[in-house]
Every structure is written in structure tokens, then in C-alpha cells.
């Protein structure tokens, strides 16, 4: 009986973890306040999925941006 309860709890925890991971990988691109991480001052710009240029990948990740490409974002001209 004790093993059954343990397995049930473990299954629920794994399900919650997997669902949470899936929700974050659905293309959501939300910048949040810096997590306090210290990044180098080396300028290797990356373009975040939110079309914002960050000084380097560490700065982007510190803001919660996990999807980015190398280089500055292309400027979009409004007609």
C-alpha cells in the first residue's frame, strides 16, 4: 500500500514537471526581470525571440529568453 501511494505521488510529480516544460516550449517569449546572474561584458549580440537585441546569450538567458539567434535583431521599418 505504501509503495502504491509513493508511485502515485511520483507519477503526479512527473506529470506536472513534464506539462510545465511543455508549456514553456510552446513558443512563449516573455522577458522577465533579471535573475541576478552576473554576465561578462563581452559584446556578442543575440536576437531574442521577442525581437530585442541582448549584449550576449548570458544577458538574454538572465532575462528568461531561451530562444535567440546570433547577431543583432533586424530593424523593422513601419511604412
Buried (B, 14 or more C-beta within 10 A) or exposed (E): EEEEEEEEEEEEEEEEEEEEEEEEEEEEBEBEEEEEEEBEEEEEBBBBBBEBBBBBBBBBBBBBBBBBEEEEBEEEEEE
